[in-house]
Each structure stands twice: as structure tokens, then as C-alpha cells.
Amino acid sequence: MFPWNMFPFGKDMKGSFQGMKPQDIEKYVQETMSKVFSQGMNGAGFSPDFATTSHSNQNPTSLKKDTYSAHIFETHDFVFAMIPIKNEDCLRNIKVCHTSNQLIIENFPNESEKQVYTLPATVKKKGGVATYKDDVLEVKIPKSTDFQYSEIDVKEIF
């Protein structure tokens, strides 16, 4: 959670900024932000791992060795997964399954191992097709077009 209570949001906020010049407002914002982030990311409600770990500065070799790369993308109607498989003999043993948001390849790359890939959109239960050509397993799954959503009330807490 972000510490919203550290900011002076309230009914009198408009009056406190009314007489300030743009330079003063910028200085105020900079000071407030430095107070919030000087406590470190932990003070802002993030976990300790979040403060020390950033995905952009990770070394690619530090990622899991057992996950095999897959190019996963979506179009208007389908989600595609392109998984390179060099050994055609693996195709006899693999089992391709999926949930509404994950693609699971069992017995790949070895017997009793499985790879799980997160899909970029929700997909339908039926209608998926897998084909193998040019050392690539292509999985094509139709997207689910579920437009049902629920409204959540936002309550003002002061």
C-alpha cells in the first residue's frame, strides 16, 4: 500500500496552494516526494525484496535455467505461443494443456517436467490447436471475450 496519509490531501488543500508561485509548488512537491522516498521503498509499503530487486537490472543468467523461452503474443481473436523444440522425439511425450490464463506443457523438456507460461489475455476452454513445423511448436487458442465487470464503490475516508 502507498502511504497516502503522508500527503496533505484534504478539504483545505486548495487554499494552501492558492498563493504559491510555480517555483514554490515545484519545491514543495520535490520536498514531499523526497520525504516519502527517503524512507526507502520499504517505508512506502513495498516488500523488502521489491526495494532491492529490479527486473530491469537483473542479469539474464540469474533467471531460472529450467524455463524454456517461448514467444507469446495476442491478436484480436487469438493468443499464440511459439515454443522452439529442437528434438522432434519430444513431441511423442508432451502434453499441452491450458487454463484461462496459463499454458502448461507437460513432459517437456524431459519426462515428468513441465513448463508453465502466463498468457497475455484470458482464453476460451475449447478451440485450441497445436501444430509443429520447422522446429517450433505453435499453440493457437481463441481469446475469451468476457466483458462482464462489476463496479466497486470508492469510499472517502477522512
DSSP file (Angstrom, degrees, kcal/mol; ACC not computed):
  #  RESIDUE AA STRUCTURE BP1 BP2  ACC     N-H-->O    O-->H-N    N-H-->O    O-->H-N    TCO  KAPPA ALPHA  PHI   PSI    X-CA   Y-CA   Z-CA
    1    1 A M              0   0    0      0, 0.0     0, 0.0     0, 0.0     0, 0.0   0.000 360.0 360.0 360.0 144.1    0.0    0.0    0.0
    2    2 A F        -     0   0    0     43,-0.1     2,-2.1     1,-0.1     3,-0.2  -0.715 360.0-116.0 -86.8 138.8    1.1    3.5   -0.7
    3    3 A P    >   +     0   0    0      0, 0.0     3,-1.7     0, 0.0     4,-0.3  -0.467  45.0 165.0 -79.0  77.8    1.2    5.8    2.4
    4    4 A W  G >   +     0   0    0     -2,-2.1     3,-1.4     1,-0.3     5,-0.4   0.766  66.6  71.0 -65.8 -23.9   -1.5    8.3    1.3
    5    5 A N  G 3  S+     0   0    0      1,-0.3    -1,-0.3    -3,-0.2    -3,-0.0   0.634  85.6  68.2 -70.4 -10.3   -1.8    9.6    4.8
    6    6 A M  G <  S+     0   0    0     -3,-1.7    -1,-0.3     2,-0.1    -2,-0.2   0.701  88.4  78.2 -78.5 -18.7    1.6   11.2    4.5
    7    7 A F  S <  S-     0   0    0     -3,-1.4     2,-1.6    -4,-0.3     0, 0.0  -0.657  88.8-121.4 -91.8 147.6    0.3   13.7    1.9
    8    8 A P        +     0   0    0      0, 0.0     2,-0.5     0, 0.0    -3,-0.1  -0.260  52.4 155.6 -84.1  53.0   -1.7   16.7    3.0
    9    9 A F        +     0   0    0     -2,-1.6     2,-0.3    -5,-0.4    -2,-0.0  -0.672  23.2 109.6 -79.8 126.9   -4.8   15.8    0.9
   10   10 A G  S >  S-     0   0    0     -2,-0.5     3,-1.1     1,-0.0     4,-0.3  -0.965  82.0 -72.8-174.4-173.9   -7.9   17.3    2.4
   11   11 A K  T 3  S+     0   0    0     -2,-0.3     3,-0.4     1,-0.2     4,-0.2   0.765 124.7  52.9 -71.7 -24.9  -10.5   20.0    2.0
   12   12 A D  T 3> S+     0   0    0      1,-0.2     4,-1.3     2,-0.1    -1,-0.2   0.303  78.8  99.2 -92.8   9.7   -8.1   22.8    2.8
   13   13 A M  H <> S+     0   0    0     -3,-1.1     4,-1.2     1,-0.2    -1,-0.2   0.879  76.8  56.9 -65.0 -38.8   -5.5   21.8    0.2
   14   14 A K  H  > S+     0   0    0     -3,-0.4     4,-1.0    -4,-0.3     3,-0.4   0.895 105.7  51.2 -60.6 -40.6   -6.7   24.3   -2.4
   15   15 A G  H  > S+     0   0    0      1,-0.2     4,-0.6    -4,-0.2    -1,-0.2   0.837 105.0  55.7 -67.1 -33.7   -6.2   27.2    0.0
   16   16 A S  H  < S+     0   0    0     -4,-1.3    -1,-0.2     1,-0.2    -2,-0.2   0.786 114.5  38.8 -72.4 -25.7   -2.6   26.1    0.8
   17   17 A F  H >< S+     0   0    0     -4,-1.2     3,-1.0    -3,-0.4    -1,-0.2   0.560  93.8  88.1 -96.7  -9.9   -1.6   26.2   -2.9
   18   18 A Q  H 3< S+     0   0    0     -4,-1.0    -2,-0.1     1,-0.3    -1,-0.1   0.891  94.1  36.7 -60.9 -44.7   -3.5   29.3   -3.9
   19   19 A G  T 3< S+     0   0    0     -4,-0.6    -1,-0.3    -3,-0.1     2,-0.2   0.432  94.9 108.7 -90.4   2.0   -0.9   31.9   -3.1
   20   20 A M    <   -     0   0    0     -3,-1.0    -3,-0.0     1,-0.1    -4,-0.0  -0.486  64.3-129.8 -83.1 148.7    2.1   29.9   -4.1
   21   21 A K     >  -     0   0    0     -2,-0.2     4,-2.2     1,-0.1     3,-0.3  -0.529  32.3-104.4 -85.3 160.4    4.2   30.6   -7.2
   22   22 A P  H  > S+     0   0    0      0, 0.0     4,-2.4     0, 0.0     5,-0.2   0.863 122.4  53.2 -55.9 -37.0    5.0   27.8   -9.6
   23   23 A Q  H  > S+     0   0    0      1,-0.2     4,-2.3     2,-0.2     5,-0.1   0.897 109.0  49.5 -65.3 -38.6    8.6   27.5   -8.3
   24   24 A D  H  > S+     0   0    0     -3,-0.3     4,-2.4     2,-0.2    -1,-0.2   0.886 110.2  50.4 -67.3 -38.0    7.3   27.2   -4.8
   25   25 A I  H  X S+     0   0    0     -4,-2.2     4,-2.6     2,-0.2    -2,-0.2   0.927 110.9  48.9 -64.9 -44.2    4.8   24.5   -5.8
   26   26 A E  H  X S+     0   0    0     -4,-2.4     4,-2.5     1,-0.2    -2,-0.2   0.918 111.7  49.1 -60.8 -43.3    7.6   22.6   -7.5
   27   27 A K  H  X S+     0   0    0     -4,-2.3     4,-2.5     2,-0.2    -1,-0.2   0.910 111.2  50.3 -62.5 -42.2    9.9   22.9   -4.5
   28   28 A Y  H  X S+     0   0    0     -4,-2.4     4,-2.6     2,-0.2    -2,-0.2   0.920 111.4  47.6 -62.0 -45.3    7.0   21.7   -2.2
   29   29 A V  H  X S+     0   0    0     -4,-2.6     4,-2.7     1,-0.2     5,-0.2   0.925 112.0  50.0 -63.0 -44.4    6.3   18.6   -4.4
   30   30 A Q  H  X S+     0   0    0     -4,-2.5     4,-2.3     1,-0.2    -2,-0.2   0.911 112.2  47.6 -61.3 -42.9   10.1   17.8   -4.6
   31   31 A E  H  X S+     0   0    0     -4,-2.5     4,-2.0     2,-0.2    -1,-0.2   0.917 112.7  48.8 -64.8 -42.6   10.4   18.0   -0.8
   32   32 A T  H  X S+     0   0    0     -4,-2.6     4,-2.1     1,-0.2    -2,-0.2   0.926 112.8  47.2 -63.8 -44.3    7.3   15.9   -0.2
   33   33 A M  H  X S+     0   0    0     -4,-2.7     4,-2.7     1,-0.2    -1,-0.2   0.887 110.4  52.1 -65.8 -37.8    8.4   13.2   -2.6
   34   34 A S  H  X S+     0   0    0     -4,-2.3     4,-1.4    -5,-0.2    -1,-0.2   0.864 108.8  51.7 -67.3 -33.3   11.9   13.1   -1.1
   35   35 A K  H  X S+     0   0    0     -4,-2.0     4,-0.6     2,-0.2    -2,-0.2   0.921 112.6  45.5 -65.4 -42.6   10.4   12.7    2.4
   36   36 A V  H >< S+     0   0    0     -4,-2.1     3,-0.6     1,-0.2    -2,-0.2   0.943 121.3  36.1 -65.8 -47.6    8.3    9.8    1.1
   37   37 A F  H >< S+     0   0    0     -4,-2.7     3,-1.1     1,-0.2    -1,-0.2   0.542  99.9  75.7 -89.6  -5.9   11.1    8.0   -0.8
   38   38 A S  H 3< S+     0   0    0     -4,-1.4    -1,-0.2     1,-0.3    -2,-0.2   0.755  88.2  63.3 -72.9 -21.6   13.9    8.8    1.7
   39   39 A Q  T <X S-     0   0    0     -4,-0.6     4,-0.6    -3,-0.6    -1,-0.3   0.539 115.9-119.1 -74.2  -4.8   12.4    6.2    3.9
   40   40 A G  H <>  -     0   0    0     -3,-1.1     4,-0.8     1,-0.2     3,-0.5  -0.150  37.3 -65.1  86.1 171.0   13.2    3.7    1.2
   41   41 A M  H  4>S+     0   0    0      1,-0.2     5,-1.9     2,-0.2     3,-0.3   0.773 132.4  63.5 -66.6 -25.6   10.8    1.6   -0.7
   42   42 A N  H >45S+     0   0    0      1,-0.2     3,-1.5    -3,-0.2    -1,-0.2   0.884  98.5  54.4 -66.7 -36.5   10.0   -0.3    2.5
   43   43 A G  H 3<5S+     0   0    0     -4,-0.6    -1,-0.2    -3,-0.5    -2,-0.2   0.749 100.7  60.7 -67.4 -23.4    8.6    2.9    4.0
   44   44 A A  T 3<5S-     0   0    0     -4,-0.8    -1,-0.3    -3,-0.3    -2,-0.2   0.365 126.9 -97.0 -86.2   6.4    6.3    3.3    1.1
   45   45 A G  T < 5S+     0   0    0     -3,-1.5     2,-0.2     1,-0.3    -3,-0.2   0.572  81.7 131.9  94.1   8.8    4.7   -0.1    1.9
   46   46 A F      < -     0   0    0     -5,-1.9    -1,-0.3     1,-0.1    -2,-0.1  -0.571  62.8 -99.5 -92.0 159.7    6.6   -2.3   -0.5
   47   47 A S    >>  -     0   0    0     -2,-0.2     4,-1.2     1,-0.1     3,-0.6  -0.364  32.0-112.8 -72.1 156.8    8.2   -5.5    0.4
   48   48 A P  H 3> S+     0   0    0      0, 0.0     4,-1.2     0, 0.0     5,-0.2   0.837 117.0  57.6 -59.8 -32.9   12.0   -5.6    1.2
   49   49 A D  H 3> S+     0   0    0      1,-0.2     4,-1.9     2,-0.2     3,-0.0   0.846 100.6  57.3 -66.6 -32.4   12.6   -7.7   -1.9
   50   50 A F  H <4 S+     0   0    0     -3,-0.6    -1,-0.2     1,-0.2    -8,-0.0   0.879 104.2  52.0 -66.6 -36.8   11.0   -5.1   -4.1
   51   51 A A  H  < S+     0   0    0     -4,-1.2    -1,-0.2     1,-0.2    -2,-0.2   0.842 118.5  35.3 -69.3 -32.5   13.4   -2.4   -3.0
   52   52 A T  H  < S+     0   0    0     -4,-1.2     2,-0.5     1,-0.1    -1,-0.2   0.665 111.0  66.4 -96.3 -17.2   16.4   -4.5   -3.7
   53   53 A T     <  +     0   0    0     -4,-1.9     2,-0.4    -5,-0.2    -1,-0.1  -0.907  53.5 173.8-113.1 128.1   15.2   -6.3   -6.8
   54   54 A S    >   -     0   0    0     -2,-0.5     3,-0.6     1,-0.1     4,-0.3  -0.999  27.9-144.6-129.7 135.2   14.5   -4.6  -10.1
   55   55 A H  G >  S+     0   0    0     -2,-0.4     3,-0.7     1,-0.2    -1,-0.1   0.794  98.2  60.0 -68.1 -26.3   13.6   -6.6  -13.3
   56   56 A S  G 3  S+     0   0    0      1,-0.2    -1,-0.2    -3,-0.1    -3,-0.0   0.781 108.4  41.7 -75.8 -24.3   15.5   -4.1  -15.5
   57   57 A N  G <  S+     0   0    0     -3,-0.6    -1,-0.2     2,-0.1     2,-0.2   0.304  86.5 118.5-105.9  11.4   18.9   -4.6  -13.8
   58   58 A Q    <   -     0   0    0     -3,-0.7     5,-0.0    -4,-0.3    -3,-0.0  -0.520  68.5-119.3 -75.7 143.1   18.7   -8.4  -13.5
   59   59 A N    >   -     0   0    0     -2,-0.2     3,-2.4     1,-0.1     4,-0.4  -0.681  18.3-132.2 -77.3 130.0   21.3  -10.4  -15.2
   60   60 A P  G >  S+     0   0    0      0, 0.0     3,-1.1     0, 0.0    -1,-0.1   0.784 106.1  61.0 -57.0 -25.9   19.6  -12.7  -17.7
   61   61 A T  G 3  S+     0   0    0      1,-0.2     4,-0.0     4,-0.0    -3,-0.0   0.670  92.5  66.5 -75.0 -14.2   21.7  -15.6  -16.4
   62   62 A S  G <  S+     0   0    0     -3,-2.4    -1,-0.2     2,-0.1     3,-0.1   0.585  83.1  96.1 -82.4  -7.6   20.2  -15.2  -13.0
   63   63 A L  S <  S-     0   0    0     -3,-1.1    -4,-0.0    -4,-0.4     0, 0.0  -0.312  96.9 -69.6 -74.2 165.2   16.8  -16.2  -14.3
   64   64 A K        -     0   0    0      1,-0.2     3,-0.3     2,-0.1    -1,-0.2  -0.271  36.9-151.8 -58.1 136.3   15.6  -19.8  -13.9
   65   65 A K  S    S+     0   0    0      1,-0.2    -1,-0.2    -3,-0.1    -2,-0.1   0.755  89.2  61.7 -78.9 -25.1   17.5  -22.2  -16.1
   66   66 A D  S    S+     0   0    0      2,-0.1     2,-0.5    43,-0.0    -1,-0.2   0.585  80.8  92.9 -85.3  -7.7   14.7  -24.7  -16.5
   67   67 A T        -     0   0    0     -3,-0.3     2,-0.4    48,-0.1    48,-0.1  -0.741  68.3-146.2 -86.7 128.8   12.2  -22.3  -18.2
   68   68 A Y        -     0   0    0     -2,-0.5    -2,-0.1     1,-0.1    -3,-0.0  -0.742  24.6-103.5 -96.1 140.4   12.4  -22.6  -21.9
   69   69 A S        +     0   0    0     -2,-0.4     2,-0.4    14,-0.0    -1,-0.1  -0.274  40.1 178.9 -66.7 144.5   11.8  -19.5  -24.0
   70   70 A A        -     0   0    0     13,-0.2     2,-0.8     2,-0.1    13,-0.2  -0.994  27.7-134.6-143.6 139.9    8.5  -19.0  -25.7
   71   71 A H  E     -A   82   0A   0     11,-2.7    11,-2.6    -2,-0.4     2,-0.5  -0.865  32.4-179.3 -96.4 109.4    7.3  -16.2  -27.8
   72   72 A I  E     +A   81   0A   0     -2,-0.8     2,-0.3     9,-0.2     9,-0.2  -0.939  10.3 150.9-116.1 128.9    3.7  -15.5  -26.6
   73   73 A F  E     -A   80   0A   0      7,-2.3     7,-3.3    -2,-0.5     2,-0.3  -0.954  30.5-131.1-149.8 166.2    1.6  -12.8  -28.2
   74   74 A E  E     -A   79   0A   0     -2,-0.3     5,-0.2     5,-0.2     2,-0.2  -0.915  11.5-169.1-124.2 150.3   -2.1  -12.0  -28.8
   75   75 A T        -     0   0    0      3,-3.2    68,-0.0    -2,-0.3     5,-0.0  -0.473  52.4 -79.6-114.3-167.3   -4.0  -10.8  -31.8
   76   76 A H  S    S+     0   0    0     -2,-0.2     3,-0.1     1,-0.2    -2,-0.0   0.869 127.3  16.2 -64.6 -34.9   -7.6   -9.5  -31.8
   77   77 A D  S    S+     0   0    0      1,-0.1    66,-2.9    65,-0.1     2,-0.3   0.629 123.1  41.2-114.8 -18.0   -9.1  -13.1  -31.7
   78   78 A F  E     - B   0 142A   0     64,-0.3    -3,-3.2    45,-0.1     2,-0.5  -0.878  57.3-137.7-134.9 160.5   -6.3  -15.4  -30.6
   79   79 A V  E     -AB  74 141A   0     62,-2.8    62,-2.5    -2,-0.3     2,-0.4  -0.989  28.3-160.7-113.8 128.9   -3.4  -16.0  -28.2
   80   80 A F  E     -AB  73 140A   0     -7,-3.3    -7,-2.3    -2,-0.5     2,-0.4  -0.880  11.0-169.1-112.4 141.9   -0.3  -17.6  -29.9
   81   81 A A  E     -AB  72 139A   0     58,-2.2    58,-2.8    -2,-0.4     2,-0.6  -0.990   3.4-166.4-128.5 123.0    2.6  -19.3  -28.2
   82   82 A M  E     -AB  71 138A   0    -11,-2.6   -11,-2.7    -2,-0.4    56,-0.2  -0.938  11.0-179.0-111.5 111.3    5.6  -20.2  -30.3
   83   83 A I  E     - B   0 137A   0     54,-2.9    54,-3.3    -2,-0.6     2,-0.4  -0.943  23.1-133.9-116.6 116.5    7.9  -22.7  -28.4
   84   84 A P  E     + B   0 136A   0      0, 0.0     2,-0.4     0, 0.0    52,-0.3  -0.542  26.0 177.6 -72.2 127.6   11.1  -23.8  -30.1
   85   85 A I        -     0   0    0     50,-2.0     6,-0.1    -2,-0.4    -2,-0.0  -0.944   9.7-177.9-130.7 109.0   11.6  -27.6  -29.8
   86   86 A K        +     0   0    0     -2,-0.4     2,-0.8     1,-0.1    -1,-0.1   0.879  69.3  66.7 -74.9 -39.1   14.7  -28.9  -31.5
   87   87 A N    >   -     0   0    0      1,-0.2     3,-1.3    48,-0.1     4,-0.3  -0.760  63.0-165.4 -92.5 111.3   14.2  -32.6  -30.8
   88   88 A E  G >  S+     0   0    0     -2,-0.8     3,-1.2     1,-0.3     4,-0.3   0.716  83.9  72.0 -67.7 -20.9   11.1  -33.9  -32.7
   89   89 A D  G >  S+     0   0    0      1,-0.2     3,-1.1     2,-0.2     4,-0.4   0.756  84.2  69.1 -66.4 -23.5   11.1  -37.0  -30.5
   90   90 A C  G X> S+     0   0    0     -3,-1.3     4,-1.6     1,-0.2     3,-1.2   0.776  83.8  72.4 -63.5 -26.1    9.9  -34.9  -27.6
   91   91 A L  G <4 S+     0   0    0     -3,-1.2    -1,-0.2    -4,-0.3    -2,-0.2   0.767  86.6  63.0 -64.3 -25.4    6.5  -34.5  -29.3
   92   92 A R  G <4 S+     0   0    0     -3,-1.1    -1,-0.3    -4,-0.3    -2,-0.2   0.808 113.6  32.7 -68.6 -28.1    5.6  -38.1  -28.6
   93   93 A N  T <4 S+     0   0    0     -3,-1.2    -2,-0.2    -4,-0.4    -1,-0.2   0.671  93.6 102.7-103.6 -20.3    5.6  -37.5  -24.9
   94   94 A I     <  -     0   0    0     -4,-1.6     2,-0.4    13,-0.1    13,-0.2  -0.286  49.6-159.2 -74.0 153.5    4.5  -33.9  -24.4
   95   95 A K  E     -D  106   0B   0     11,-1.7    11,-3.0     2,-0.0     2,-0.5  -0.998   6.2-152.8-129.9 125.6    1.0  -32.9  -23.3
   96   96 A V  E     +D  105   0B   0     -2,-0.4     2,-0.3     9,-0.2     9,-0.2  -0.890  25.7 158.9-105.4 122.9   -0.3  -29.4  -23.9
   97   97 A C  E     -D  104   0B   0      7,-3.0     7,-3.0    -2,-0.5     2,-0.3  -0.868  15.6-166.1-132.8 165.4   -2.9  -28.0  -21.5
   98   98 A H  E     -D  103   0B   0     -2,-0.3     5,-0.2     5,-0.2     2,-0.2  -0.993  11.6-156.1-153.7 153.4   -4.1  -24.6  -20.6
   99   99 A T        -     0   0    0      3,-2.4    24,-0.1    -2,-0.3     5,-0.0  -0.346  56.8 -77.8-104.1-166.7   -6.2  -22.7  -18.0
  100  100 A S  S    S+     0   0    0      1,-0.2    23,-1.7    -2,-0.2    44,-0.2   0.728 129.5  13.4 -70.7 -18.9   -7.9  -19.4  -18.6
  101  101 A N  S    S+     0   0    0     21,-0.2    18,-2.9     1,-0.1     2,-0.4   0.326 117.9  66.2-139.0  10.0   -4.6  -17.6  -18.2
  102  102 A Q  E     - E   0 118B   0     16,-0.3    -3,-2.4    21,-0.1     2,-0.5  -0.989  56.8-148.6-136.7 145.1   -1.8  -20.2  -18.4
  103  103 A L  E     -DE  98 117B   0     14,-3.2    14,-3.0    -2,-0.4     2,-0.5  -0.952  19.6-164.6-107.9 129.6   -0.3  -22.5  -20.9
  104  104 A I  E     -DE  97 116B   0     -7,-3.0    -7,-3.0    -2,-0.5     2,-0.6  -0.966   9.6-169.8-121.2 125.2    1.2  -25.7  -19.5
  105  105 A I  E >   -DE  96 115B   0     10,-2.8    10,-2.5    -2,-0.5     3,-0.5  -0.952  15.4-160.6-113.4 110.6    3.5  -28.1  -21.4
  106  106 A E  E 3   +DE  95 114B   0    -11,-3.0   -11,-1.7    -2,-0.6     8,-0.2  -0.616  68.6  21.5 -93.6 153.2    4.0  -31.3  -19.5
  107  107 A N  T 3  S+     0   0    0      6,-2.2    -1,-0.2    -2,-0.2     7,-0.2   0.817  93.2 156.9  60.7  35.6    6.9  -33.8  -20.1
  108  108 A F    <   -     0   0    0      5,-1.3    -1,-0.2    -3,-0.5    -3,-0.1  -0.991  61.4  -2.1-139.1 130.3    9.0  -31.0  -21.6
  109  109 A P  S    S+     0   0    0      0, 0.0     2,-0.3     0, 0.0    -1,-0.1  -0.996 141.3   5.9 -83.5 -15.9   12.0  -30.8  -21.9
  110  110 A N  S >  S-     0   0    0      1,-0.1     3,-1.6   -17,-0.0    -3,-0.1  -0.802  95.6 -72.8-124.3 167.9   12.3  -34.1  -20.0
  111  111 A E  T 3  S+     0   0    0     -2,-0.3     3,-0.1     1,-0.3    -1,-0.1  -0.324 117.0  12.8 -58.4 139.7    9.9  -36.7  -18.7
  112  112 A S  T 3  S+     0   0    0      1,-0.3     2,-0.3    -3,-0.0    -1,-0.3   0.606 103.3 111.0  64.6  17.7    7.9  -35.6  -15.6
  113  113 A E    <   -     0   0    0     -3,-1.6    -6,-2.2     2,-0.0    -5,-1.3  -0.822  47.8-164.4-109.7 157.6    8.9  -31.9  -16.0
  114  114 A K  E     -E  106   0B   0     -2,-0.3     2,-0.4    -8,-0.2    -8,-0.2  -0.998  13.1-147.5-144.3 151.4    6.6  -29.2  -17.0
  115  115 A Q  E     -E  105   0B   0    -10,-2.5   -10,-2.8    -2,-0.3     2,-0.5  -0.946  12.6-160.7-114.9 135.3    6.8  -25.6  -18.3
  116  116 A V  E     -E  104   0B   0     -2,-0.4     2,-0.4   -12,-0.2   -12,-0.2  -0.977   7.2-173.0-120.8 125.9    4.1  -23.0  -17.3
  117  117 A Y  E     -E  103   0B   0    -14,-3.0   -14,-3.2    -2,-0.5     2,-0.4  -0.958  21.5-130.2-119.3 134.2    3.7  -19.9  -19.4
  118  118 A T  E     -E  102   0B   0     -2,-0.4   -16,-0.3   -16,-0.2   -46,-0.1  -0.694  24.2-136.2 -83.4 132.3    1.4  -17.0  -18.4
  119  119 A L        -     0   0    0    -18,-2.9   -45,-0.0    -2,-0.4   -38,-0.0  -0.602   8.7-131.3 -89.6 149.1   -0.8  -15.8  -21.2
  120  120 A P  S    S+     0   0    0      0, 0.0     2,-0.3     0, 0.0    -1,-0.1   0.604  88.4  20.5 -77.2 -10.2   -1.4  -12.1  -22.0
  121  121 A A  S    S-     0   0    0    -21,-0.1     2,-0.2   -20,-0.0    -2,-0.1  -0.970  91.7 -89.6-149.6 161.1   -5.2  -12.5  -22.2
  122  122 A T        -     0   0    0     -2,-0.3    22,-2.3    22,-0.2     2,-0.3  -0.507  46.2-156.7 -74.1 145.8   -7.9  -14.8  -20.9
  123  123 A V  B     -F  143   0C   0    -23,-1.7    20,-0.3    20,-0.3     2,-0.1  -0.801  17.2 -99.2-124.3 162.7   -8.7  -17.6  -23.3
  124  124 A K        -     0   0    0     18,-2.6    20,-0.1    -2,-0.3     4,-0.1  -0.333  27.6-122.4 -76.0 160.9  -11.6  -19.9  -24.0
  125  125 A K  S    S+     0   0    0     -2,-0.1     2,-0.3     2,-0.1     3,-0.2   0.892  91.9  36.7 -69.1 -41.5  -11.8  -23.5  -22.7
  126  126 A K  S    S+     0   0    0      1,-0.1    -2,-0.1    15,-0.0     0, 0.0  -0.730  89.5  56.0-114.7 159.1  -12.2  -25.1  -26.1
  127  127 A G        +     0   0    0      1,-0.3    -1,-0.1    -2,-0.3     2,-0.1   0.433  61.5 143.9 105.3   0.9  -10.8  -24.5  -29.6
  128  128 A G        -     0   0    0     -3,-0.2     2,-0.4    13,-0.1    -1,-0.3  -0.465  27.6-166.3 -74.4 145.5   -7.1  -24.6  -29.0
  129  129 A V  E     -C  140   0A   0     11,-2.6    11,-3.2    -2,-0.1     2,-0.4  -0.996   6.7-162.9-134.3 136.9   -4.9  -26.0  -31.7
  130  130 A A  E     +C  139   0A   0     -2,-0.4     2,-0.3     9,-0.2     9,-0.2  -0.981  12.4 175.8-121.3 131.4   -1.2  -27.1  -31.6
  131  131 A T  E     -C  138   0A   0      7,-2.6     7,-3.5    -2,-0.4     2,-0.5  -0.964  18.9-146.1-132.6 151.0    1.0  -27.6  -34.6
  132  132 A Y  E     +C  137   0A   0     -2,-0.3     2,-0.3     5,-0.2     5,-0.2  -0.973  31.7 147.5-120.6 123.8    4.7  -28.4  -35.1
  133  133 A K  E >   +C  136   0A   0      3,-2.2     3,-1.1    -2,-0.5    -2,-0.1  -0.964  63.3   2.3-156.1 137.2    6.6  -27.1  -38.0
  134  134 A D  T 3  S-     0   0    0     -2,-0.3     3,-0.1     1,-0.3    -1,-0.1   0.897 128.0 -55.0  53.7  47.9   10.2  -26.0  -38.6
  135  135 A D  T 3  S+     0   0    0      1,-0.2   -50,-2.0   -51,-0.1     2,-0.4   0.713 116.1 110.9  61.7  24.3   11.3  -26.9  -35.0
  136  136 A V  E <   -BC  84 133A   0     -3,-1.1    -3,-2.2   -52,-0.3     2,-0.7  -0.993  58.7-148.1-132.1 127.9    8.6  -24.7  -33.5
  137  137 A L  E     -BC  83 132A   0    -54,-3.3   -54,-2.9    -2,-0.4     2,-0.6  -0.851  20.0-161.8 -90.2 118.2    5.5  -25.8  -31.6
  138  138 A E  E     -BC  82 131A   0     -7,-3.5    -7,-2.6    -2,-0.7     2,-0.5  -0.906   6.1-168.8-106.5 123.1    2.8  -23.3  -32.3
  139  139 A V  E     -BC  81 130A   0    -58,-2.8   -58,-2.2    -2,-0.6     2,-0.5  -0.952   2.5-171.0-112.2 125.5   -0.2  -23.2  -29.9
  140  140 A K  E     +BC  80 129A   0    -11,-3.2   -11,-2.6    -2,-0.5   -60,-0.2  -0.970   7.3 176.1-121.4 118.8   -3.2  -21.1  -31.0
  141  141 A I  E     -B   79   0A   0    -62,-2.5   -62,-2.8    -2,-0.5   -13,-0.1  -0.980  31.0-117.9-125.9 131.3   -6.0  -20.5  -28.5
  142  142 A P  E     -B   78   0A   0      0, 0.0   -18,-2.6     0, 0.0   -64,-0.3  -0.432  34.0-116.2 -68.5 140.3   -9.1  -18.4  -29.1
  143  143 A K  B     -F  123   0C   0    -66,-2.9     2,-0.5   -20,-0.3   -20,-0.3  -0.420  21.8-120.6 -74.3 149.4   -9.4  -15.4  -26.8
  144  144 A S        -     0   0    0    -22,-2.3     2,-0.6   -44,-0.2   -22,-0.2  -0.778  15.5-156.2 -88.9 132.0  -12.3  -15.2  -24.3
  145  145 A T        +     0   0    0     -2,-0.5     2,-0.9   -68,-0.0    -1,-0.1  -0.558  30.2 157.1-108.9  66.9  -14.4  -12.1  -24.8
  146  146 A D        +     0   0    0     -2,-0.6   -24,-0.1     1,-0.1    -2,-0.1  -0.818  12.4 173.5 -94.9 106.1  -15.9  -11.8  -21.4
  147  147 A F        +     0   0    0     -2,-0.9     2,-0.3     2,-0.0    -1,-0.1   0.223  34.6 125.4 -98.8  14.3  -17.0   -8.2  -20.9
  148  148 A Q        +     0   0    0      2,-0.0     2,-0.3     0, 0.0    -2,-0.1  -0.579  32.1 163.0 -74.1 131.7  -18.7   -8.7  -17.6
  149  149 A Y        -     0   0    0     -2,-0.3     2,-0.4     2,-0.0    -2,-0.0  -0.978  28.3-136.1-145.7 159.5  -17.4   -6.4  -14.9
  150  150 A S        -     0   0    0     -2,-0.3     2,-0.3     2,-0.0    -2,-0.0  -0.913  18.1-126.2-119.2 142.8  -18.5   -5.3  -11.5
  151  151 A E        -     0   0    0     -2,-0.4     2,-0.5     0, 0.0    -2,-0.0  -0.680  19.0-155.6 -87.3 140.6  -18.4   -1.8  -10.1
  152  152 A I        -     0   0    0     -2,-0.3     2,-0.1     2,-0.0    -2,-0.0  -0.973  18.5-123.8-117.6 127.0  -16.7   -1.2   -6.8
  153  153 A D        -     0   0    0     -2,-0.5     2,-0.6     1,-0.1     0, 0.0  -0.438  16.1-144.1 -69.4 139.9  -17.7    1.7   -4.6
  154  154 A V        -     0   0    0     -2,-0.1     2,-0.4     2,-0.0    -1,-0.1  -0.935  16.4-156.8-105.1 119.4  -14.9    4.1   -3.6
  155  155 A K        -     0   0    0     -2,-0.6     2,-0.5     2,-0.0    -2,-0.0  -0.792  14.7-126.4-101.4 138.2  -15.5    5.5   -0.1
  156  156 A E        -     0   0    0     -2,-0.4     2,-0.6     2,-0.0    -2,-0.0  -0.706  24.8-165.6 -83.9 124.8  -14.0    8.7    1.0
  157  157 A I              0   0    0     -2,-0.5    -2,-0.0     1,-0.1    -1,-0.0  -0.939 360.0 360.0-117.4 112.0  -12.0    8.2    4.3
  158  158 A F              0   0    0     -2,-0.6    -1,-0.1  -148,-0.0    -2,-0.0   0.292 360.0 360.0-139.8 360.0  -11.0   11.3    6.2
